[in-house]
Amino acid sequence: MKIRDFINSDAEHIISWFTDEREFRLWCADRYDHFPIIADDIIERYSEDSKGGRFFPFTAEDENGSVIGHFILRYPSDDKSVLRLGFVILDKSARGKGFGCEMVGLAKKYASEVLNARKLTLGVFENNTAAYKCYLSAGFIPSGDYDTFTVFGENWKSIEMEIMF
């Protein structure tokens, strides 16, 4: 697997992976207020944030150059020593094959070696056991903080995790 910078045409991949509103809401939580999302929404959000040098979207490709996922690193504040790992999303056909954990490893490496972060944080839904186990195996630990979201009338808890470099 390799990563490259996100390009505008990658937005279509994200959209194609969400054909169901429930799945979309579990992925995005509070990021978007409407379904379906359109490519221009994603492109605008990425380009607006990336202009300030605070937002780093990436695309993961397999050995054949096929897009299999995306992840985002961003500075949550003016403190450039702390980065936040935004969503890690995989093509449905790539799920359950270890690509997500590999992407987390690449994100960690980029955060520490290229952006010189001292800490990387993230949030994961408590019921997403596969993602939670992946983050634990990558060295992330729960920080004790959490947020709650209402998704289709259900309360979901997002557990905050972090790793120090």
C-alpha positions, 0 to 999 in steps of 0.5 A: 500500500502507498499513500498520496495526496488527495485529489478532487476526483477522489471525492467520488470514491468516498461518495460511492462507498455510502449508499445507505444513510445509516452507514453514512451517519455512523461514519460522519457523525457531526461532519455533514448535516445532509445526505446524500453528500456530493463531491463538491461538499468534500472538495470544498471542505478539504480545499478550504482547510488545506489552504491554511496548512492545517489539514492533510487529506490522503488517499491510499492505493493498493499495489495496482494503483486502485484507491482503497481508502482515505484518511486525514491528519489535521492540527486541531489547534495552533499547537503544531506538536499535536495532530488529529487523525480524522476519519479512516475510511475504506472501500467496502471491498477492502474492509476486513483485510488489514488495510485500515490498520496499515493506513493507521500505521502510515498515518502515524509514520507521516505524523511523526516523521514528516510533520514532527508531531509529538502526539496523535489523537483520534476518536472511535465509536465504542461499538466499532470493535474492529477499529478500536482493536486496530488502534490499540494494536497500533499503540493508541491508548484511551485518554478517558475523554469521550463525546456522544452523538445521536445517530438515528435516535441512538446515542453513540459514544466516541472514545478519545485515544492518543499516542505519544511519539 
